[in-house]
Amino acid sequence: GMVEEDPQSSEGRNMMARGIGRISDLVLEDGKGSWVRDVRGRRYLDFTSGIGVVNTGHCHPDVVRAAQEQAGRLTHGQVNVGL
């Protein structure tokens, strides 16, 4: 059946640019491997994973470790200023 709308989803819609569409009202809290979990604790197989997770899954330990190490050195370097 239809998934009941989470109150946080309407809040999220108000914060998104109008040009960005959504196909669901899910509010995701975390993910591991191919699975994601919403704020109500329901698990879903992520058939929509983007380029950031398609090869290794959500929260792969090696990717998490590398991101944590990089965040300790440089968080955001503008590509038009320096690589």
N, CA, C and O atoms as a MOPAC input file, in Angstrom:
PM7 MOZYME 1SCF
protein

 N      0.79800 1    -1.18800 1     0.00000 1
 C      0.00000 1     0.00000 1     0.00000 1
 C      0.84400 1     1.25700 1     0.00000 1
 O      2.07300 1     1.20400 1    -0.06100 1
 N      0.19100 1     2.34100 1     0.06700 1
 C      0.85500 1     3.63800 1     0.04400 1
 C      1.55900 1     3.88700 1     1.37100 1
 O      1.02100 1     3.56900 1     2.43100 1
 N      2.75200 1     4.44900 1     1.31500 1
 C      3.51800 1     4.77000 1     2.51600 1
 C      2.98700 1     6.06700 1     3.09700 1
 O      2.84800 1     7.06300 1     2.38700 1
 N      2.69200 1     6.05500 1     4.38600 1
 C      2.18600 1     7.24900 1     5.06700 1
 C      3.27000 1     8.31700 1     5.10700 1
 O      4.43100 1     8.01300 1     5.37800 1
 N      2.89800 1     9.56500 1     4.84000 1
 C      3.86800 1    10.66000 1     4.81700 1
 C      4.42200 1    10.91700 1     6.21200 1
 O      3.68200 1    10.95800 1     7.19500 1
 N      5.71700 1    11.08500 1     6.27500 1
 C      6.38100 1    11.41100 1     7.52100 1
 C      6.32700 1    12.92300 1     7.70200 1
 O      6.55400 1    13.65800 1     6.74100 1
 N      6.03100 1    13.41300 1     8.91400 1
 C      5.95900 1    14.86800 1     9.13000 1
 C      7.23400 1    15.58600 1     8.72400 1
 O      7.18100 1    16.73700 1     8.29200 1
 N      8.38900 1    14.92200 1     8.85600 1
 C      9.64700 1    15.56700 1     8.48600 1
 C      9.76700 1    15.77100 1     6.98300 1
 O     10.52100 1    16.63600 1     6.53900 1
 N      9.03100 1    14.98400 1     6.18500 1
 C      9.14900 1    15.12400 1     4.74100 1
 C      8.58900 1    16.46100 1     4.26500 1
 O      9.13800 1    17.05600 1     3.33800 1
 N      7.51700 1    16.94300 1     4.87300 1
 C      6.98400 1    18.24100 1     4.46200 1
 C      7.95700 1    19.35000 1     4.84500 1
 O      8.09200 1    20.33700 1     4.12100 1
 N      8.62900 1    19.19500 1     5.97000 1
 C      9.65500 1    20.16800 1     6.36900 1
 C     10.78900 1    20.15500 1     5.34900 1
 O     11.27500 1    21.21200 1     4.94600 1
 N     11.21000 1    18.96200 1     4.92900 1
 C     12.27600 1    18.84400 1     3.93600 1
 C     11.89700 1    19.45500 1     2.60200 1
 O     12.72300 1    20.09300 1     1.95000 1
 N     10.64300 1    19.26100 1     2.18900 1
 C     10.17800 1    19.84300 1     0.92400 1
 C     10.27600 1    21.36300 1     0.96200 1
 O     10.58600 1    21.98700 1    -0.05300 1
 N     10.01900 1    21.95900 1     2.11000 1
 C     10.08900 1    23.41100 1     2.23100 1
 C     11.51900 1    23.93300 1     2.13200 1
 O     11.72500 1    25.11000 1     1.83600 1
 N     12.51100 1    23.07200 1     2.37500 1
 C     13.90400 1    23.49600 1     2.32400 1
 C     14.56300 1    23.22300 1     0.98100 1
 O     15.68700 1    23.67200 1     0.75000 1
 N     13.89300 1    22.49700 1     0.08500 1
 C     14.47400 1    22.15700 1    -1.21400 1
 C     14.10200 1    23.19600 1    -2.26200 1
 O     13.01800 1    23.78000 1    -2.22800 1
 N     15.02600 1    23.41200 1    -3.19700 1
 C     14.73600 1    24.30800 1    -4.31200 1
 C     13.55700 1    23.75300 1    -5.11100 1
 O     13.44100 1    22.53700 1    -5.26800 1
 N     12.70400 1    24.60000 1    -5.60500 1
 C     11.50400 1    24.15000 1    -6.31000 1
 C     11.81900 1    23.37800 1    -7.58500 1
 O     10.99100 1    22.58900 1    -8.03900 1
 N     12.98200 1    23.58200 1    -8.16800 1
 C     13.34200 1    22.88100 1    -9.39800 1
 C     13.73000 1    21.42900 1    -9.17900 1
 O     13.91200 1    20.69000 1   -10.14700 1
 N     13.86000 1    21.00300 1    -7.92200 1
 C     14.24900 1    19.62700 1    -7.60700 1
 C     12.99400 1    18.85100 1    -7.25600 1
 O     12.26600 1    19.21700 1    -6.33300 1
 N     12.74300 1    17.78100 1    -7.99300 1
 C     11.56200 1    16.97500 1    -7.72600 1
 C     11.87500 1    15.79500 1    -6.82700 1
 O     13.02900 1    15.38700 1    -6.70100 1
 N     10.84600 1    15.24900 1    -6.20600 1
 C     10.98800 1    14.05400 1    -5.36800 1
 C      9.93000 1    13.06200 1    -5.79100 1
 O      8.80900 1    13.43800 1    -6.13300 1
 N     10.29600 1    11.78100 1    -5.76500 1
 C      9.32400 1    10.75700 1    -6.14100 1
 C      8.74100 1    10.05200 1    -4.92600 1
 O      7.88500 1     9.17800 1    -5.05900 1
 N      9.20700 1    10.43400 1    -3.74000 1
 C      8.65300 1     9.84800 1    -2.52000 1
 C      8.72800 1    10.87200 1    -1.40200 1
 O      9.35300 1    11.92300 1    -1.54800 1
 N      8.09500 1    10.55900 1    -0.29900 1
 C      8.15400 1    11.41500 1     0.88800 1
 C      9.02000 1    10.79200 1     1.97600 1
 O      8.93700 1    11.19000 1     3.13800 1
 N      9.84600 1     9.82400 1     1.61200 1
 C     10.69800 1     9.16800 1     2.60600 1
 C     11.69600 1    10.15800 1     3.18500 1
 O     12.20500 1    11.02800 1     2.47800 1
 N     11.97100 1    10.01900 1     4.47300 1
 C     13.02900 1    10.77500 1     5.14000 1
 C     14.02600 1     9.72500 1     5.61800 1
 O     13.77800 1     9.01700 1     6.59400 1
 N     15.14900 1     9.63500 1     4.92300 1
 C     16.14200 1     8.60600 1     5.22900 1
 C     17.06100 1     9.04900 1     6.35000 1
 O     17.49000 1    10.20100 1     6.41200 1
 N     17.35200 1     8.10300 1     7.23700 1
 C     18.20000 1     8.39800 1     8.38600 1
 C     19.60300 1     7.83900 1     8.22400 1
 O     20.57800 1     8.50500 1     8.57100 1
 N     19.71800 1     6.61400 1     7.69700 1
 C     21.04500 1     6.03400 1     7.51800 1
 C     21.00900 1     4.93900 1     6.46200 1
 O     19.94500 1     4.54500 1     5.98300 1
 N     22.18700 1     4.46400 1     6.11600 1
 C     22.29500 1     3.40100 1     5.13400 1
 C     23.53500 1     2.56800 1     5.38500 1
 O     24.51100 1     3.04400 1     5.96400 1
 N     23.48900 1     1.32400 1     4.94600 1
 C     24.64400 1     0.42300 1     5.05700 1
 C     24.57200 1    -0.53700 1     3.88500 1
 O     23.56700 1    -1.22300 1     3.69700 1
 N     25.63500 1    -0.58600 1     3.09900 1
 C     25.63000 1    -1.44300 1     1.93000 1
 C     24.55400 1    -1.00300 1     0.95400 1
 O     24.51100 1     0.16300 1     0.56200 1
 N     23.68800 1    -1.92000 1     0.55900 1
 C     22.61800 1    -1.62500 1    -0.40200 1
 C     21.31200 1    -1.19900 1     0.26100 1
 O     20.31300 1    -0.98300 1    -0.42500 1
 N     21.30900 1    -1.07700 1     1.57700 1
 C     20.07300 1    -0.80800 1     2.31900 1
 C     20.08100 1     0.58800 1     2.93000 1
 O     21.12600 1     1.10000 1     3.33200 1
 N     18.88500 1     1.19900 1     2.99300 1
 C     18.70100 1     2.46500 1     3.69800 1
 C     17.56900 1     2.28200 1     4.70300 1
 O     16.73900 1     1.38400 1     4.56200 1
 N     17.54500 1     3.13800 1     5.71500 1
 C     16.51800 1     3.06900 1     6.75400 1
 C     15.94300 1     4.45900 1     6.92400 1
 O     16.67500 1     5.44800 1     6.94100 1
 N     14.60300 1     4.52900 1     7.05200 1
 C     13.97300 1     5.83400 1     7.23900 1
 C     13.88000 1     6.16700 1     8.72900 1
 O     14.25300 1     5.36300 1     9.58400 1
 N     13.37700 1     7.36400 1     9.02000 1
 C     13.31900 1     7.83200 1    10.40400 1
 C     12.35000 1     7.02800 1    11.25500 1
 O     12.36900 1     7.14000 1    12.48000 1
 N     11.51300 1     6.22900 1    10.63400 1
 C     10.58800 1     5.36400 1    11.38400 1
 C     11.14700 1     3.95600 1    11.57400 1
 O     10.48700 1     3.09500 1    12.15600 1
 N     12.36600 1     3.72400 1    11.08200 1
 C     13.00800 1     2.42700 1    11.26400 1
 C     12.72200 1     1.41600 1    10.16800 1
 O     13.16900 1     0.27400 1    10.27300 1
 N     11.99500 1     1.78700 1     9.12100 1
 C     11.70900 1     0.86200 1     8.02400 1
 C     12.90600 1     0.79100 1     7.08600 1
 O     13.51300 1     1.81000 1     6.75600 1
 N     13.23900 1    -0.42800 1     6.66000 1
 C     14.37500 1    -0.64600 1     5.76000 1
 C     13.89800 1    -0.78900 1     4.32400 1
 O     12.83600 1    -1.34700 1     4.05000 1
 N     14.72200 1    -0.26300 1     3.40800 1
 C     14.43100 1    -0.32900 1     1.98000 1
 C     15.69700 1    -0.71100 1     1.23200 1
 O     16.78200 1    -0.23200 1     1.56200 1
 N     15.56900 1    -1.56900 1     0.22900 1
 C     16.67400 1    -1.85300 1    -0.66900 1
 C     16.81800 1    -0.64200 1    -1.58000 1
 O     15.85900 1    -0.25000 1    -2.24500 1
 N     17.99600 1    -0.05100 1    -1.61800 1
 C     18.21100 1     1.19900 1    -2.34000 1
 C     18.48500 1     0.91900 1    -3.81500 1
 O     19.61900 1     0.63500 1    -4.20200 1
 N     17.44100 1     1.00200 1    -4.62800 1
 C     17.58000 1     0.83500 1    -6.07200 1
 C     17.96300 1     2.14400 1    -6.74800 1
 O     18.13200 1     2.17400 1    -7.96700 1
 N     18.10400 1     3.21800 1    -5.99500 1
 C     18.35600 1     4.53400 1    -6.58100 1
 C     19.70800 1     5.10300 1    -6.18900 1
 O     19.95800 1     6.28800 1    -6.41200 1
 N     20.58400 1     4.29600 1    -5.61400 1
 C     21.85800 1     4.82600 1    -5.12200 1
 C     22.58700 1     5.58000 1    -6.22400 1
 O     22.65800 1     5.13200 1    -7.36800 1
 N     23.12000 1     6.72400 1    -5.85100 1
 C     23.79800 1     7.58400 1    -6.81000 1
 C     25.27500 1     7.25900 1    -6.92600 1
 O     25.75800 1     6.26500 1    -6.38400 1
 N     25.98300 1     8.12100 1    -7.64600 1
 C     27.38600 1     7.86500 1    -7.94600 1
 C     28.25900 1     7.79000 1    -6.69200 1
 O     29.34200 1     7.20700 1    -6.72900 1
 N     27.80700 1     8.36300 1    -5.60400 1
 C     28.59900 1     8.34100 1    -4.38000 1
 C     28.60600 1     7.00100 1    -3.66500 1
 O     29.46600 1     6.76700 1    -2.81600 1
 N     27.67200 1     6.11600 1    -3.98500 1
 C     27.59500 1     4.84100 1    -3.27000 1
 C     27.41400 1     3.62600 1    -4.17200 1
 O     27.41900 1     2.49700 1    -3.68100 1
 N     27.25400 1     3.82600 1    -5.47100 1
 C     26.90900 1     2.70700 1    -6.34200 1
 C     27.98700 1     1.61500 1    -6.36700 1
 O     27.64700 1     0.44200 1    -6.51800 1
 N     29.25600 1     1.95300 1    -6.22700 1
 C     30.31700 1     0.95000 1    -6.28700 1
 C     30.57500 1     0.23200 1    -4.97100 1
 O     30.90100 1    -0.95500 1    -4.96900 1
 N     30.43500 1     0.92600 1    -3.86900 1
 C     30.80900 1     0.32800 1    -2.57700 1
 C     29.65300 1     0.19000 1    -1.60900 1
 O     29.79200 1    -0.47700 1    -0.58300 1
 N     28.51600 1     0.80000 1    -1.90400 1
 C     27.38900 1     0.78500 1    -0.97300 1
 C     27.49000 1     1.93800 1     0.00900 1
 O     28.48600 1     2.66000 1     0.04900 1
 N     26.44400 1     2.09300 1     0.79300 1
 C     26.41200 1     3.15200 1     1.80500 1
 C     27.37800 1     2.82100 1     2.93700 1
 O     27.40300 1     1.69100 1     3.42600 1
 N     28.16500 1     3.79300 1     3.34800 1
 C     29.01600 1     3.73400 1     4.54300 1
 C     30.03400 1     2.60400 1     4.53500 1
 O     30.27100 1     1.97700 1     5.56800 1
 N     30.63600 1     2.33700 1     3.38700 1
 C     31.70500 1     1.33400 1     3.34100 1
 C     32.83000 1     1.80600 1     4.25400 1
 O     33.22000 1     2.97200 1     4.18800 1
 N     33.36000 1     0.93200 1     5.10200 1
 C     34.36300 1     1.35800 1     6.09900 1
 C     35.58100 1     2.06100 1     5.49000 1
 O     36.08200 1     3.01900 1     6.07800 1
 N     36.06600 1     1.61400 1     4.33500 1
 C     37.22700 1     2.26200 1     3.71800 1
 C     36.89000 1     3.67700 1     3.24100 1
 O     37.71800 1     4.58100 1     3.34900 1
 N     35.68100 1     3.86800 1     2.71500 1
 C     35.25900 1     5.18300 1     2.24500 1
 C     35.04500 1     6.11800 1     3.43500 1
 O     35.44200 1     7.28300 1     3.38800 1
 N     34.42400 1     5.61600 1     4.49300 1
 C     34.20500 1     6.42000 1     5.70000 1
 C     35.54900 1     6.86700 1     6.28200 1
 O     35.72000 1     8.03200 1     6.64200 1
 N     36.48800 1     5.94600 1     6.37000 1
 C     37.81700 1     6.26200 1     6.92000 1
 C     38.51200 1     7.32900 1     6.07100 1
 O     39.06000 1     8.28900 1     6.61200 1
 N     38.49200 1     7.16800 1     4.74600 1
 C     39.13500 1     8.13700 1     3.85500 1
 C     38.47700 1     9.51300 1     3.96900 1
 O     39.16800 1    10.53200 1     3.97400 1
 N     37.13900 1     9.54700 1     4.06100 1
 C     36.43600 1    10.83100 1     4.20500 1
 C     36.78300 1    11.50300 1     5.52700 1
 O     36.97200 1    12.71900 1     5.57700 1
 N     36.86700 1    10.71900 1     6.59300 1
 C     37.22300 1    11.28600 1     7.89900 1
 C     38.63900 1    11.85000 1     7.87800 1
 O     38.88800 1    12.92500 1     8.42300 1
 N     39.56700 1    11.13100 1     7.25100 1
 C     40.95200 1    11.60900 1     7.16700 1
 C     41.03000 1    12.89300 1     6.35000 1
 O     41.71600 1    13.83700 1     6.73900 1
 N     40.32900 1    12.93000 1     5.21900 1
 C     40.35500 1    14.12500 1     4.36900 1
 C     39.73200 1    15.31900 1     5.06600 1
 O     40.24000 1    16.43500 1     4.95300 1
 N     38.64100 1    15.10300 1     5.78400 1
 C     37.97800 1    16.20700 1     6.48900 1
 C     38.90600 1    16.82700 1     7.52900 1
 O     38.75200 1    18.00000 1     7.87100 1
 N     39.85500 1    16.06500 1     8.03000 1
 C     40.81700 1    16.59400 1     8.98500 1
 C     41.91600 1    17.41900 1     8.33100 1
 O     42.65500 1    18.11900 1     9.02200 1
 N     42.03300 1    17.34500 1     7.01200 1
 C     43.07400 1    18.08800 1     6.29400 1
 C     42.52100 1    19.28200 1     5.51900 1
 O     43.04900 1    20.39000 1     5.62100 1
 N     41.45700 1    19.05800 1     4.74600 1
 C     40.84500 1    20.11500 1     3.93900 1
 C     39.40700 1    19.71700 1     3.69200 1
 O     39.13500 1    18.64600 1     3.14800 1
 N     38.48400 1    20.57800 1     4.09100 1
 C     37.07900 1    20.22200 1     3.97300 1
 C     36.49300 1    20.60900 1     2.62700 1
 O     35.73900 1    19.83000 1     2.04500 1
 N     36.82200 1    21.80500 1     2.10800 1
 C     36.24500 1    22.22700 1     0.84200 1
 C     37.19600 1    23.15900 1     0.11100 1
 O     37.32700 1    24.32800 1     0.47400 1
 N     37.85800 1    22.64400 1    -0.91700 1
 C     38.72900 1    23.46200 1    -1.75100 1
 C     38.03600 1    23.76300 1    -3.06300 1
 O     37.66100 1    22.83900 1    -3.78500 1
 N     37.86100 1    25.01400 1    -3.38500 1
 C     37.16300 1    25.39500 1    -4.61400 1
 C     37.97900 1    24.96300 1    -5.83600 1
 O     39.16300 1    25.28400 1    -5.93900 1
 N     37.35200 1    24.24500 1    -6.75100 1
 C     38.04500 1    23.72700 1    -7.92500 1
 C     38.54600 1    24.84400 1    -8.83300 1
 O     39.53600 1    24.64900 1    -9.53700 1
 N     37.90400 1    25.99700 1    -8.84300 1
 C     38.37400 1    27.08400 1    -9.70300 1
 C     39.48200 1    27.90900 1    -9.06900 1
 O     39.99400 1    28.84000 1    -9.69100 1
 N     39.86100 1    27.57700 1    -7.82600 1
 C     40.95200 1    28.26200 1    -7.14500 1
 C     42.17900 1    27.36200 1    -7.07100 1
 O     43.28900 1    27.81400 1    -7.35300 1
 N     42.00600 1    26.12600 1    -6.70500 1
 C     43.14400 1    25.20300 1    -6.61000 1
 C     42.65500 1    23.79100 1    -6.44100 1
 O     41.59100 1    23.55100 1    -5.86900 1
 N     43.44000 1    22.84900 1    -6.94300 1
 C     43.08100 1    21.43200 1    -6.82500 1
 C     43.85000 1    20.79100 1    -5.69500 1
 O     43.68700 1    19.59900 1    -5.43600 1

